[in-house]
Amino acid sequence: MGNNNLKPFFDPRSVAVVGASDKPGKISNIIVRSLKAAFPGPIYPVNPKYTSVEGLKCYPSVQDIDGKVDLAIYALPAGATPDAIRSSSGKVGGAILVSGGFAEAGESGRALEKELKETARHEGIRIIGPNCMGIYDNVSRLDTFFISTERIRRPAPGGVSIISQSGSFAITAMDELASEGVGVARVISYGNRMDVNESDCLEFLADDPATTAVALYIESVEDGRRFVEAAKRCSSKKPVMAVKVGKYGAGARAALSHTGAMAGRLEVYRAAFKKAGVVELAGYEDFLAGCKVFGKDLRPEGNRVMIITDGGGMGVEIADACLAMGLEVPPLTEDVKEAIAPLFPQYFAIGNPIDLTGSATDDMFAQALEKAMSSDGFDIAIVAALWGPPALTDDLPELLSEKAVFTGKPVIICSPGGEYTRQRLGLFRKFGFPVFTTPEGAVRGAAALARNRKRADG
């Protein structure tokens, strides 16, 4: 539709909520509350049934608001939405339609969505949705997600931006990332993409200084050629990764009923991702792993992994997982062995993995990391810190951070365990490490970094 200006969505100075309610628990009430909690600009509830909503003056219509409204969120029944868009003529720059009941609901819904599209085109209003969550934005502090913060935590500011056709996928990922201390820049749930689609979002994020990496959840792509062009432009500036769902029969049918999307053939998408420089992710766990490692802006030179641990079995598990995911676990060269061996007791296994055993200390971990990663033989380190050894202290994360800065190579932390261990994960996050609680998760993160390096090398 019209131009590709998305400024009303990502830099709004004022926001209206059409269909606003003063009843706690209603979708529109949650949106007003979320906006009040964070958005710095004017908020205009709109509903002729109220004179105020959540302590804010409520307007009978959008036309009764003084001046222009950059962005309006419509929380109305599907059938009432086209007329509401028409009544906003000349007042609204962008609209987010959170309601369902359109193309995903069958023939009548598709007809209603067609009418809505024609109305928006005629009025010159850009639209995200319908059938979406909208935008959670740590830059503009806009939050249109209609799930309360008590149920879904919001991530702190970070570098990854998420584009998701599915609202439920987006909020679940947000909640998990927030609980693990991983920040995001912007999260866009675009639903049925009646107007604004994944290509529009990629074009915007390519030039967005707040976004250091982009993660996509895709059920289908509307315009394949434009998607490849937009993704290629974006991936030339920052990592772009994507999980494609609806790959097979049942999933494809579910995608159609979910957002009205025709999922398409998997091999076509894989070819498009490869051409566009997009890192393909296998699923939800890959998606979270990618967000963790790319959120730290880590850039390895290759796929050679050094494993350092104080548990031999854990090291073997990580090595197996690395090989299964296409990573290399090369042996230590003789010169590195000679540099490391004098630092530790003779009974330590000096290889790859390096097993520091139950005698491990903070300094042993730090020295092993420095000596191994100062060589040219390794690109990524996975440090599997098991907190059983009595000599390990809360100083370990800071010591590892100093060595990681010194070597200039990505370091991924794997620290499985119970309550004592989990209480210390925040210490690693404080010093900027991507942290995983399973060997497979840590290796997924390393593999995502390596695949992006391979993509960048062409």
Backbone torsions as a table, in degrees:
resi	resn	phi	psi	omega
1	MET	NA	130.6	171.1
2	GLY	44.9	-132.5	-178.3
3	ASN	-89.0	174.1	-177.5
4	ASN	-102.3	18.6	-177.9
5	ASN	-70.0	115.3	179.5
6	LEU	-105.5	13.9	-178.4
7	LYS	-55.5	-39.4	178.7
8	PRO	-57.7	-26.4	-178.6
9	PHE	-87.0	-32.6	-172.6
10	PHE	-111.8	-6.3	175.0
11	ASP	-145.2	52.9	-177.7
12	PRO	-76.7	140.4	174.9
13	ARG	-94.6	-20.1	178.8
14	SER	-148.8	151.0	-175.9
15	VAL	-137.0	135.2	173.0
16	ALA	-111.7	147.7	174.6
17	VAL	-118.5	104.4	-175.7
18	VAL	-88.0	124.0	-173.1
19	GLY	94.2	18.4	-177.5
20	ALA	-60.2	143.5	-179.6
21	SER	-128.5	149.2	176.3
22	ASP	-95.1	5.3	-178.3
23	LYS	-88.8	118.9	178.8
24	PRO	-57.5	140.4	179.4
25	GLY	94.3	-20.6	176.0
26	LYS	-70.4	145.0	-178.3
27	ILE	-52.7	-48.4	-176.3
28	SER	-67.2	-29.5	177.6
29	ASN	-69.9	-40.8	177.8
30	ILE	-62.1	-40.1	179.3
31	ILE	-62.7	-45.3	179.2
32	VAL	-61.2	-44.0	179.6
33	ARG	-61.2	-44.2	-179.8
34	SER	-63.2	-41.1	177.9
35	LEU	-64.1	-44.1	179.9
36	LYS	-59.7	-34.0	-175.7
37	ALA	-72.0	-22.5	-171.7
38	ALA	-138.1	-38.1	-171.3
39	PHE	-69.3	128.9	-173.9
40	PRO	-82.8	-15.1	-175.4
41	GLY	-93.8	-178.3	178.7
42	PRO	-63.2	139.9	177.7
43	ILE	-120.4	127.2	-175.9
44	TYR	-119.2	101.0	170.0
45	PRO	-68.0	142.4	-179.9
46	VAL	-129.7	117.9	176.3
47	ASN	-174.1	120.2	-177.9
48	PRO	-65.4	-11.1	-178.5
49	LYS	-81.9	-13.2	-174.8
50	TYR	-127.5	151.7	169.9
51	THR	-99.7	-20.5	175.0
52	SER	-150.0	150.1	176.1
53	VAL	-136.2	122.4	-179.3
54	GLU	51.7	39.9	177.2
55	GLY	79.4	1.1	178.2
56	LEU	-102.6	143.4	176.1
57	LYS	-58.8	131.8	180.0
58	CYS	-107.1	134.7	-174.6
59	TYR	-102.5	145.1	178.5
60	PRO	-64.0	-33.1	179.7
61	SER	-152.6	165.7	177.5
62	VAL	-61.8	-34.3	-178.5
63	GLN	-65.6	-19.5	179.7
64	ASP	-82.2	-7.1	178.3
65	ILE	-80.9	134.9	178.3
66	ASP	-70.6	130.0	176.9
67	GLY	77.0	-176.6	-178.3
68	LYS	-78.2	156.5	173.9
69	VAL	-118.8	120.1	-177.6
70	ASP	-63.8	-44.2	-173.3
71	LEU	-140.1	134.4	175.1
72	ALA	-122.4	135.3	176.1
73	ILE	-105.0	123.6	-176.7
74	TYR	-104.6	113.9	177.3
75	ALA	-115.4	72.3	-173.7
76	LEU	-129.1	158.6	171.4
77	PRO	-57.1	148.7	-176.0
78	ALA	-53.0	-44.8	-176.2
79	GLY	-64.5	-24.4	-178.7
80	ALA	-89.7	-9.2	-171.4
81	THR	-71.0	-44.6	179.5
82	PRO	-56.1	-44.2	179.0
83	ASP	-64.1	-36.8	179.2
84	ALA	-65.3	-38.1	177.0
85	ILE	-65.7	-42.5	178.8
86	ARG	-60.6	-39.5	-177.0
87	SER	-73.1	-9.5	178.9
88	SER	-95.2	7.6	-175.2
89	SER	-52.8	128.3	176.0
90	GLY	81.3	-5.0	-175.9
91	LYS	-109.2	-27.8	-168.2
92	VAL	-117.3	134.8	178.0
93	GLY	-89.2	-39.7	-179.5
94	GLY	-139.9	154.2	-178.5
95	ALA	-135.7	139.1	171.7
96	ILE	-113.7	121.7	-178.3
97	LEU	-106.4	106.6	-175.7
98	VAL	-86.3	-18.1	-174.6
99	SER	-72.0	149.4	171.8
100	GLY	-96.2	-168.5	179.8
101	GLY	97.6	19.6	-178.9
102	PHE	-110.3	-129.0	-171.4
103	ALA	-57.9	-30.0	-179.4
104	GLU	-70.5	-11.8	-174.3
105	ALA	-99.0	6.3	177.2
106	GLY	109.2	-165.0	-172.1
107	GLU	-60.7	-46.3	-179.0
108	SER	-63.6	-38.4	177.6
109	GLY	-65.6	-38.3	178.1
110	ARG	-64.5	-38.2	177.8
111	ALA	-65.4	-39.9	178.9
112	LEU	-66.3	-38.9	179.0
113	GLU	-66.7	-37.4	177.0
114	LYS	-61.9	-42.7	178.2
115	GLU	-62.9	-42.8	-179.6
116	LEU	-63.4	-40.7	179.7
117	LYS	-63.4	-43.7	178.9
118	GLU	-63.9	-39.4	179.0
119	THR	-63.6	-47.0	-179.1
120	ALA	-63.6	-40.3	178.4
121	ARG	-61.6	-43.3	-178.6
122	HIS	-65.1	-37.9	-177.4
123	GLU	-85.9	-6.9	179.2
124	GLY	70.8	32.1	-178.9
125	ILE	-106.9	124.9	175.9
126	ARG	-80.7	145.0	-171.8
127	ILE	-132.2	135.5	164.6
128	ILE	-105.8	129.4	-176.9
129	GLY	111.9	-156.6	-2.9
130	PRO	-74.0	-173.5	176.1
131	ASN	61.8	55.5	-175.1
132	CYS	-148.0	171.7	172.7
133	MET	-90.7	-28.2	-179.6
134	GLY	97.6	-121.6	-171.0
135	ILE	-135.2	133.6	163.7
136	TYR	-116.6	122.9	-168.0
137	ASP	-135.8	115.8	178.3
138	ASN	-81.6	-5.0	177.7
139	VAL	-89.3	-56.7	179.4
140	SER	-84.9	-13.7	-177.4
141	ARG	67.2	30.2	173.9
142	LEU	-86.0	136.4	177.7
143	ASP	-141.5	102.7	179.3
144	THR	-104.2	6.1	-178.1
145	PHE	-71.6	124.8	-170.7
146	PHE	-93.4	31.4	169.0
147	ILE	-112.0	131.4	-173.7
148	SER	-65.1	156.1	179.5
149	THR	-69.6	-18.4	174.7
150	GLU	-68.7	-28.5	-178.1
151	ARG	-99.1	-35.3	178.8
152	ILE	-128.5	113.4	179.4
153	ARG	-72.2	148.5	176.7
154	ARG	-98.8	133.1	178.5
155	PRO	-67.8	152.8	173.6
156	ALA	-72.8	171.4	177.5
157	PRO	-59.7	140.9	179.0
158	GLY	-159.2	-166.8	-173.6
159	GLY	-101.9	-17.5	-176.9
160	VAL	-84.1	135.8	170.5
161	SER	-112.6	139.0	-175.7
162	ILE	-112.3	131.0	173.6
163	ILE	-116.1	119.4	-174.6
164	SER	-136.3	128.2	173.5
165	GLN	-69.1	-25.8	-178.4
166	SER	-101.8	127.2	175.6
167	GLY	-69.5	-40.6	-178.0
168	SER	-65.7	-38.2	176.6
169	PHE	-62.4	-43.9	-177.6
170	ALA	-63.1	-47.3	-175.2
171	ILE	-71.9	-33.4	177.5
172	THR	-65.4	-44.6	177.0
173	ALA	-62.6	-42.8	177.6
174	MET	-57.1	-45.9	-177.5
175	ASP	-62.3	-44.9	179.8
176	GLU	-67.2	-42.6	179.3
177	LEU	-63.4	-40.6	178.6
178	ALA	-62.8	-41.5	-178.8
179	SER	-67.5	-22.3	179.8
180	GLU	-103.3	11.2	175.0
181	GLY	73.2	22.4	179.5
182	VAL	-97.6	125.0	-176.9
183	GLY	-90.6	164.9	176.1
184	VAL	-135.1	159.1	173.7
185	ALA	-90.9	-61.1	-178.1
186	ARG	-140.3	144.8	173.8
187	VAL	-124.8	125.7	-176.4
188	ILE	-121.7	116.6	172.9
189	SER	-106.5	111.4	-169.8
190	TYR	-108.0	-2.7	170.1
191	GLY	57.3	-123.8	-174.7
192	ASN	-76.8	-5.7	178.6
193	ARG	43.1	52.7	176.7
194	MET	-58.9	-32.6	179.6
195	ASP	-131.0	-80.5	-179.5
196	VAL	-66.8	127.9	-177.3
197	ASN	-127.2	-172.3	-176.3
198	GLU	-62.0	-33.8	-179.7
199	SER	-69.3	-41.1	175.3
200	ASP	-56.8	-46.1	-177.2
201	CYS	-65.5	-41.4	178.1
202	LEU	-62.5	-41.2	179.3
203	GLU	-62.1	-40.4	178.3
204	PHE	-67.8	-47.2	-175.0
205	LEU	-69.2	-24.2	177.5
206	ALA	-57.4	-35.6	-177.3
207	ASP	-104.3	8.1	-176.4
208	ASP	-84.9	114.5	-177.9
209	PRO	-67.0	-20.6	-179.9
210	ALA	-78.1	-16.9	-176.5
211	THR	-100.8	121.0	178.1
212	THR	-102.1	-16.4	177.8
213	ALA	-157.8	155.6	-177.3
214	VAL	-126.3	132.5	176.5
215	ALA	-120.0	126.8	-177.5
216	LEU	-114.3	142.6	164.7
217	TYR	-112.7	121.2	-173.4
218	ILE	-125.9	129.6	168.7
219	GLU	-94.6	-38.8	176.1
220	SER	-158.3	167.3	176.4
221	VAL	-119.3	134.5	-174.3
222	GLU	-75.4	-48.6	-176.9
223	ASP	-127.0	100.4	-173.6
224	GLY	-59.4	-43.7	-178.2
225	ARG	-64.2	-44.5	-179.9
226	ARG	-67.3	-37.9	178.2
227	PHE	-59.9	-46.2	-179.3
228	VAL	-61.5	-42.3	-179.7
229	GLU	-64.3	-45.3	-178.5
230	ALA	-67.6	-43.0	-179.4
231	ALA	-66.3	-39.2	179.7
232	LYS	-64.8	-41.2	178.5
233	ARG	-65.0	-42.3	-179.6
234	CYS	-67.3	-45.1	-176.3
235	SER	-69.8	-17.0	175.6
236	SER	-74.1	-14.7	-177.7
237	LYS	-111.0	-27.9	-176.4
238	LYS	-159.1	157.8	-180.0
239	PRO	-61.5	137.7	173.8
240	VAL	-126.1	125.9	-179.8
241	MET	-128.7	152.5	-175.3
242	ALA	-146.7	141.3	168.5
243	VAL	-110.2	124.3	180.0
244	LYS	-101.4	123.1	177.5
245	VAL	-112.3	176.1	-173.2
246	GLY	70.9	35.3	-174.6
247	LYS	-74.2	-31.2	-172.6
248	TYR	-125.9	-178.1	-170.2
249	GLY	-51.9	-59.0	-176.4
250	ALA	-65.0	-41.1	179.4
251	GLY	-65.6	-38.3	178.6
252	ALA	-64.7	-40.5	177.7
253	ARG	-66.0	-38.6	178.3
254	ALA	-64.1	-39.1	178.7
255	ALA	-62.1	-39.3	-179.8
256	LEU	-63.1	-41.1	-179.1
257	SER	-79.3	-17.3	-176.9
258	HIS	-83.6	-55.9	-179.4
259	THR	-125.8	12.5	-179.1
260	GLY	72.0	22.7	-173.5
261	ALA	-96.0	134.3	170.8
262	MET	-85.3	114.1	-166.3
263	ALA	-68.3	-40.8	176.9
264	GLY	86.2	169.0	-174.0
265	ARG	-79.1	134.7	-175.6
266	LEU	-60.8	-42.3	-175.9
267	GLU	-65.0	-29.1	177.2
268	VAL	-66.8	-42.2	179.4
269	TYR	-66.6	-40.6	-180.0
270	ARG	-62.6	-39.8	177.6
271	ALA	-65.5	-39.8	179.2
272	ALA	-65.9	-42.9	178.0
273	PHE	-59.8	-44.6	-178.6
274	LYS	-62.4	-44.3	-179.6
275	LYS	-64.9	-34.8	-176.4
276	ALA	-87.7	-5.2	-178.2
277	GLY	76.5	27.5	-179.8
278	VAL	-93.2	131.5	176.3
279	VAL	-78.6	117.2	179.8
280	GLU	-79.7	131.7	178.5
281	LEU	-106.1	146.7	-173.5
282	ALA	-78.3	-25.7	-176.9
283	GLY	173.6	-160.7	-173.0
284	TYR	-60.6	-44.3	-179.2
285	GLU	-64.6	-39.9	174.4
286	ASP	-61.2	-40.1	-179.0
287	PHE	-60.4	-49.5	179.4
288	LEU	-63.1	-42.1	179.6
289	ALA	-61.4	-43.5	178.6
290	GLY	-61.6	-41.9	178.5
291	CYS	-62.0	-38.6	-179.6
292	LYS	-65.5	-49.1	-174.4
293	VAL	-77.5	-38.1	-179.6
294	PHE	-75.6	-22.1	175.5
295	GLY	-65.6	-19.1	178.6
296	LYS	-96.3	0.9	177.9
297	ASP	56.3	49.2	-179.9
298	LEU	-90.7	137.8	-176.1
299	ARG	-134.3	90.7	177.7
300	PRO	-75.5	161.7	178.4
301	GLU	-90.4	-13.8	-178.5
302	GLY	-168.0	-157.1	-173.4
303	ASN	-118.8	21.4	-177.7
304	ARG	-90.6	120.3	-171.9
305	VAL	-106.3	133.5	170.7
306	MET	-102.8	129.2	-179.0
307	ILE	-112.8	125.9	178.1
308	ILE	-125.6	127.4	-175.3
309	THR	-150.8	167.1	171.2
310	ASP	-112.6	16.2	176.8
311	GLY	-136.3	110.4	-174.5
312	GLY	-57.4	-43.9	180.0
313	GLY	-62.8	-37.9	178.1
314	MET	-64.2	-39.8	178.5
315	GLY	-62.5	-41.8	178.8
316	VAL	-64.0	-42.2	179.0
317	GLU	-60.1	-44.3	179.9
318	ILE	-65.6	-40.9	179.1
319	ALA	-62.0	-44.2	177.4
320	ASP	-59.7	-45.2	-178.7
321	ALA	-64.6	-37.7	178.1
322	CYS	-60.0	-48.4	-178.1
323	LEU	-64.8	-37.3	179.3
324	ALA	-66.0	-28.1	-178.0
325	MET	-100.9	15.6	172.9
326	GLY	84.2	14.4	176.7
327	LEU	-94.9	157.2	177.3
328	GLU	-99.2	142.4	173.9
329	VAL	-124.5	76.2	-173.9
330	PRO	-73.0	153.1	176.3
331	PRO	-70.4	159.8	175.0
332	LEU	-68.2	140.6	173.5
333	THR	-74.1	162.2	-177.2
334	GLU	-62.1	-37.2	-179.1
335	ASP	-68.1	-34.5	177.0
336	VAL	-70.3	-40.5	176.4
337	LYS	-58.7	-42.5	-178.9
338	GLU	-65.7	-32.0	179.3
339	ALA	-75.6	-31.9	-174.8
340	ILE	-88.6	-40.8	-170.8
341	ALA	-52.3	-43.8	-178.1
342	PRO	-64.5	-15.5	-176.3
343	LEU	-80.1	-18.0	-170.2
344	PHE	-129.2	162.0	175.4
345	PRO	-59.5	155.0	-176.3
346	GLN	-64.4	-24.4	-177.6
347	TYR	-80.5	-3.0	176.3
348	PHE	-72.1	144.8	175.2
349	ALA	-85.1	104.9	-178.9
350	ILE	-97.0	92.0	178.9
351	GLY	-155.6	-147.4	172.9
352	ASN	-133.9	101.8	14.1
353	PRO	-74.2	156.7	165.8
354	ILE	-90.1	120.5	-178.6
355	ASP	-105.1	108.8	-178.4
356	LEU	-84.6	-4.8	176.1
357	THR	60.4	-173.6	178.6
358	GLY	-70.8	-4.1	176.4
359	SER	-87.6	3.3	-173.5
360	ALA	-59.1	143.4	172.2
361	THR	-123.6	168.3	176.7
362	ASP	-56.0	-46.1	-175.7
363	ASP	-66.8	-34.1	177.9
364	MET	-62.4	-45.7	177.1
365	PHE	-58.6	-47.0	-176.3
366	ALA	-64.5	-43.3	-179.5
367	GLN	-66.3	-41.3	179.1
368	ALA	-62.5	-41.9	179.6
369	LEU	-64.2	-45.9	-178.4
370	GLU	-62.8	-49.3	-175.4
371	LYS	-66.2	-43.9	-177.3
372	ALA	-69.5	-43.9	-173.9
373	MET	-84.7	-6.3	173.6
374	SER	-79.6	-14.3	177.4
375	SER	-80.4	167.4	179.2
376	ASP	-87.0	3.5	-172.4
377	GLY	-88.6	-6.5	-175.5
378	PHE	-135.6	146.4	-177.0
379	ASP	-111.5	-31.3	-176.1
380	ILE	-136.9	138.5	173.7
381	ALA	-110.4	134.9	168.5
382	ILE	-111.3	115.6	179.5
383	VAL	-102.6	111.4	-179.5
384	ALA	-98.7	95.5	-176.3
385	ALA	-95.8	110.2	173.9
386	LEU	-98.9	130.0	-166.9
387	TRP	-88.0	14.2	178.8
388	GLY	-67.6	-44.2	-178.0
389	PRO	-54.3	129.0	-174.4
390	PRO	-66.8	-19.7	-177.3
391	ALA	-84.3	-7.8	177.4
392	LEU	-76.8	137.2	-178.1
393	THR	-128.4	176.6	178.6
394	ASP	-70.7	-2.5	175.9
395	ASP	-81.2	-10.8	-175.6
396	LEU	-56.2	-48.6	-177.9
397	PRO	-58.6	-39.6	-179.4
398	GLU	-67.5	-40.6	178.4
399	LEU	-63.4	-42.4	178.0
400	LEU	-65.0	-36.7	179.2
401	SER	-62.7	-42.2	178.9
402	GLU	-61.0	-41.2	-179.9
403	LYS	-71.6	-36.3	178.7
404	ALA	-63.5	-41.9	177.1
405	VAL	-63.4	-40.4	-178.6
406	PHE	-62.7	-44.1	-177.6
407	THR	-81.3	-25.0	179.0
408	GLY	71.5	21.3	-178.6
409	LYS	-118.2	151.6	-178.6
410	PRO	-62.1	136.7	175.1
411	VAL	-125.0	123.4	179.4
412	ILE	-109.4	133.9	-179.2
413	ILE	-98.6	131.2	171.3
414	CYS	-118.6	116.6	-176.7
415	SER	-140.3	81.3	178.9
416	PRO	-77.8	154.1	176.9
417	GLY	151.9	-176.5	-176.3
418	GLY	-93.8	-143.5	-169.7
419	GLU	-60.0	-46.9	-178.2
420	TYR	-59.6	-44.9	179.4
421	THR	-63.9	-46.4	-175.0
422	ARG	-65.5	-27.6	176.8
423	GLN	-67.4	-20.2	-177.2
424	ARG	-99.9	-6.1	-179.8
425	LEU	-62.6	-35.0	179.4
426	GLY	-62.9	-26.1	177.8
427	LEU	-66.5	-40.8	176.7
428	PHE	-65.9	-42.2	-179.2
429	ARG	-64.0	-36.8	179.5
430	LYS	-55.9	-33.7	-178.8
431	PHE	-97.1	16.7	169.1
432	GLY	86.6	12.1	-180.0
433	PHE	-84.2	140.0	164.4
434	PRO	-73.0	131.0	-171.4
435	VAL	-120.1	133.8	178.1
436	PHE	-128.2	147.9	-179.0
437	THR	-102.7	2.2	175.9
438	THR	-133.9	150.6	175.7
439	PRO	-59.0	-41.8	-178.4
440	GLU	-63.0	-39.2	178.6
441	GLY	-63.2	-44.3	179.3
442	ALA	-61.8	-40.5	-179.7
443	VAL	-70.8	-35.9	174.6
444	ARG	-58.0	-43.1	178.4
445	GLY	-62.3	-44.7	178.9
446	ALA	-63.4	-40.2	-179.3
447	ALA	-65.5	-38.6	177.8
448	ALA	-62.9	-42.8	177.4
449	LEU	-61.4	-44.2	-177.9
450	ALA	-66.7	-39.5	178.8
451	ARG	-65.1	-36.8	177.8
452	ASN	-67.9	-36.2	176.9
453	ARG	-63.2	-42.1	179.2
454	LYS	-64.0	-40.4	178.1
455	ARG	-62.2	-44.4	-177.5
456	ALA	-64.5	-31.0	178.8
457	ASP	-77.9	-8.2	179.4
458	GLY	82.5	NA	NA
